[in-house]
Every structure is written in C-alpha cells, then in structure tokens.
Amino acid sequence: MILLFKIYAFIFGAMIGSFLNVLILRLPTNEKFFIDRSRCPKCGFQLKWFHNIPILSFIGLRGKCANCKTNISFQYPVIELLTATISLFLFGGEISLHGLTSYLFFFTVACCLLVHFVIDVRHQILPDVINVYLGIIFFIHVVFFYHWKHWVLGGLIGFLVPYLITYLFYKIKGVIGLGGGDIKLFGVLGIYLGPLGIIHNMLFSCILGSLLMMPLLLFKVIKRDQAIAFGPFIIIVAVIQIYFPSTFEMMLGALLF
C-alpha cells in the first residue's frame, strides 16, 4: 500500500512539474498561465492532451514539437523529473492528516523555490506573485507552530536589513546592490526561519555567493561590473535550512568554531 502511494506521489510531482514549466516560461513575460492552453513557443501550435503527459510526451515526441519539429528544451523533462523526485522524497509514507498536510506544505515551498531559482538564473528576476504566494504559505504554517515574535521579527529583519543596506549602498556608490525581488524573498523567508534563521541565511548566502563568484572573476568568466542573480544563493541556503536542518547546524558550527 505504501509503495502505491509513493507511486502516486511521484506521478503527482511530475504533473505539478509540468505546471511549473508553464510558470517558468510565462511569469517573466507576464503571460496568463491559468487560462491559455499550452503551446509551442516557436510556432504557436496548441498542444493536444497527449502532448502534455509529463516526461513520457517528451520521450514519445523524441524531444521535438509535434507540428514544427523544433527541438523541445530539456528543461521540460528535467523539471518534471526533478519535481517528481522531490515529491517522492518528501512523501514519508504517513497516510494521516498530519502527514499529508506536512507533505503538501514542504512540497509547495519546494516548488516555489524551484520556480524562483530557474527564473532568476535565466532572467535575473524573482516574480512578486511567487514571493506573495510563498509568504501566504509560510504565514499559514507559522501562526500554528511558532510564537508571533518568531515570524514578525523574522519578517521585519529579513526585509529591513537588506533594504537598508541596499539603500545605503546606493546612496554611497550610486549602484543598486540587491534587487527588490531578493529583498522581498529575504522578508518572506524570515517569516518561516525567524530572526536568527534569516540572519544565518544572509550570512551564508553572501559567503556562498563570494566563493562561487571569486573564481569566475579570477578567470574572467564574468566581469566585475556584471550583474549576477543573487536569488539562487539565497535559495540554496534556504533549502538546506528548511529540508536539511542538521546539515545546516553542522555548517554553522564549522563556521563559528
């Protein structure tokens, strides 16, 4: 029985992954993602239902549009497979109200962070609609499990600290350090992580960003004045904090001691 539910979790994750692909494609261009049917971005051909079967349709079409034969991006099956795997990983097999609500919460958060990650890497934006939705999900969760000081202070610190630093940096250097989406994401994550957790996220995301950017600058892969998406670093650290807290505690301990 548990095996059957795990299969369901994998299939459900793949189906959600198909929807995430729509969000990743349409949110940066402000296209409607609920009403308009899926279509080929090259020729505009509206896909049939059997063209939208997660993972399997890509294999059946041999990675090409059914109409114009343009190559379909590998992003589609990769996101579907990744989301299905995340769903399977998060489904603990506990068939109860608590187990299912916990699964849905953490799976929804993972989906939001995944969409944010891909869009920020490709377009250097973190859509407000995802930040707002993620904030609502966090708020519904924390009001039941945390004292109000945890999420109020966490949200305020998460938003105000990077906002003030960015403002001062702009006044002094005349350059915008963090984008508005990054600041909002810090604020949203602060609701769940709390004051100490969001400070840790700021610290580790800056360290991670520096460690990855320094070699790229050294070997002139990127230029010093080139804009770089910072959201992925925030998200990577947040994923470790939320889903692998013991690992994060070890990282924190190694840094402090």
C-alpha positions in Angstrom: 0.0 0.0 0.0 2.8 2.4 0.9 4.5 1.6 -2.4 1.3 2.5 -4.3 1.1 5.9 -2.5 4.7 6.6 -3.3 4.0 5.9 -7.0 1.1 8.4 -6.7 3.4 10.9 -5.1 5.9 10.6 -8.0 3.1 10.9 -10.6 1.6 13.9 -8.8 5.0 15.5 -8.6 5.6 15.1 -12.3 2.2 16.6 -13.1 3.0 19.6 -10.9 6.4 19.9 -12.6 4.6 20.3 -15.9 2.7 23.2 -14.4 5.9 24.7 -13.0 7.4 24.7 -16.5 4.4 26.9 -17.6 5.2 29.3 -14.7 8.9 29.4 -15.6 8.1 30.2 -19.2 5.2 32.7 -18.7 5.8 34.6 -15.5 8.8 36.6 -16.8 6.7 37.8 -19.7 3.5 38.4 -17.7 1.6 35.9 -19.8 -1.6 34.2 -18.4 -0.8 30.8 -17.0 -4.2 29.5 -15.9 -6.4 30.2 -18.9 -4.3 29.9 -22.0 -3.6 26.4 -23.2 0.0 25.1 -23.6 1.5 25.8 -27.0 4.8 25.6 -28.8 6.8 28.8 -28.1 8.2 28.6 -31.6 5.2 28.0 -33.9 2.3 28.6 -31.5 0.8 25.2 -32.1 -1.7 24.3 -29.3 -0.7 21.1 -27.8 -3.1 18.1 -27.5 -3.7 16.5 -24.2 -1.4 13.6 -25.1 1.4 16.0 -25.8 1.3 17.2 -22.2 1.9 13.9 -20.4 4.9 14.6 -18.1 8.2 13.1 -19.1 6.5 10.5 -21.4 5.4 13.0 -24.0 8.9 14.3 -24.4 10.2 10.8 -25.0 7.3 10.0 -27.3 7.9 13.2 -29.4 11.6 12.5 -29.4 12.2 15.9 -28.0 10.6 17.8 -30.9 7.4 19.8 -31.4 4.6 17.7 -33.0 4.0 20.4 -35.5 7.2 22.3 -36.5 9.7 19.7 -35.3 11.6 22.3 -33.4 13.7 20.8 -30.5 11.9 21.0 -27.2 14.1 22.3 -24.3 15.4 19.7 -22.0 14.2 22.0 -19.2 10.7 20.5 -19.5 11.5 16.8 -18.7 14.2 17.8 -16.2 11.9 20.0 -14.2 9.1 17.3 -14.3 11.5 14.6 -13.2 13.1 16.8 -10.5 9.7 17.8 -9.1 8.5 14.2 -9.2 11.7 13.1 -7.3 11.2 15.9 -4.7 7.6 14.8 -4.2 8.7 11.2 -3.7 11.5 12.3 -1.3 9.1 14.5 0.8 6.4 11.9 1.0 7.2 10.0 4.2 4.5 7.3 3.8 2.5 8.6 6.7 -1.2 8.4 5.5 -2.7 10.7 8.0 -3.9 14.3 8.1 -0.7 15.5 9.8 1.5 13.6 7.3 -0.3 14.8 4.3 -0.5 18.5 5.4 3.2 18.4 6.2 4.0 16.9 2.8 1.9 19.4 1.0 3.5 22.3 2.9 7.1 21.3 2.2 6.3 20.3 -1.3 4.6 23.6 -2.1 7.5 25.5 -0.7 10.0 23.4 -2.7 8.0 24.1 -5.9 8.0 27.9 -5.2 11.8 27.9 -4.6 12.4 25.8 -7.7 10.5 28.3 -9.9 12.3 31.2 -8.3 15.6 29.6 -8.8 15.2 28.8 -12.6 13.6 32.2 -13.4 16.3 34.2 -11.5 19.1 32.2 -13.2 17.5 32.8 -16.7 16.1 36.3 -16.3 17.5 37.8 -13.0 14.1 38.4 -11.5 12.1 36.9 -8.7 8.4 37.3 -9.5 6.3 39.0 -6.9 3.5 36.5 -7.4 5.7 33.7 -6.2 7.0 35.8 -3.3 3.4 36.6 -2.2 2.2 33.0 -2.6 5.2 31.7 -0.6 4.6 34.3 2.1 1.0 33.2 2.4 2.0 29.6 2.7 4.6 30.4 5.4 2.2 32.6 7.3 -0.5 29.9 7.4 2.1 27.5 8.8 3.9 29.7 11.3 0.7 31.0 13.1 0.0 27.4 14.2 3.6 26.4 15.1 5.5 29.5 16.2 5.2 32.4 18.6 4.2 35.6 16.9 7.6 37.2 17.7 9.3 34.5 15.6 7.6 35.4 12.3 7.1 39.1 12.9 10.7 39.8 13.9 12.0 37.3 11.2 10.0 39.0 8.5 11.0 42.5 9.6 14.7 41.7 9.9 14.5 39.8 6.6 13.1 42.7 4.7 14.5 45.8 6.5 18.1 44.8 6.9 18.9 44.1 3.2 16.6 47.0 2.2 18.6 49.5 4.4 22.0 48.0 3.3 20.9 48.3 -0.4 19.7 51.9 0.2 22.9 53.0 1.9 25.0 51.3 -0.8 23.0 53.1 -3.5 23.5 56.5 -1.7 27.2 55.9 -1.3 28.1 54.1 -4.5 25.2 55.1 -6.8 24.7 51.4 -7.6 21.8 49.1 -6.7 23.2 46.1 -4.7 20.2 43.9 -4.3 17.1 43.8 -6.5 13.7 44.2 -5.0 12.9 40.6 -5.5 15.8 39.5 -3.4 14.8 41.8 -0.6 11.2 40.5 -0.7 12.5 36.9 -0.7 14.6 37.6 2.4 11.5 39.0 4.1 9.3 36.1 3.1 11.9 33.5 4.3 12.3 35.4 7.6 8.6 34.7 8.4 9.5 31.0 8.5 13.1 31.0 9.5 12.7 33.6 12.3 15.1 36.3 13.3 18.2 34.2 13.9 17.5 31.9 10.9 17.2 34.7 8.4 20.4 36.3 9.7 22.1 33.0 9.2 20.7 32.8 5.6 22.0 36.3 4.8 25.5 35.3 6.1 25.7 32.0 4.3 24.2 33.2 1.1 26.8 36.0 0.9 29.6 33.5 1.7 28.3 31.1 -0.9 28.0 33.9 -3.5 31.5 35.0 -2.8 33.0 31.5 -3.0 31.4 30.9 -6.4 31.9 34.3 -7.9 35.6 34.8 -7.0 36.9 32.0 -9.3 34.6 33.3 -12.1 36.1 36.8 -11.7 39.6 35.5 -11.4 39.4 33.6 -14.7 37.4 36.5 -16.3 34.4 34.3 -16.9 32.3 37.3 -15.7 33.2 41.0 -15.4 33.5 42.9 -12.1 30.6 45.2 -13.0 28.4 42.4 -14.4 25.0 41.9 -12.7 24.7 38.5 -11.2 21.5 36.8 -9.9 21.8 36.6 -6.1 18.5 34.7 -5.6 19.9 31.3 -6.3 22.4 31.6 -3.4 19.6 32.7 -1.0 17.5 29.7 -2.2 20.3 27.1 -1.9 21.0 28.2 1.7 17.2 28.2 2.5 16.8 24.7 1.1 19.5 23.4 3.4 17.9 25.3 6.4 14.4 24.0 5.7 15.0 20.5 4.5 18.4 19.5 6.0 18.5 21.4 9.3 21.0 19.1 10.9 23.4 19.6 8.0 23.0 23.4 8.3 23.7 23.2 12.0 27.0 21.4 11.2 27.8 24.1 8.6 27.1 26.8 11.2 29.2 25.1 13.8 32.1 24.7 11.4 31.9 28.4 10.6 31.8 29.6 14.2 34.3 27.2 15.7 
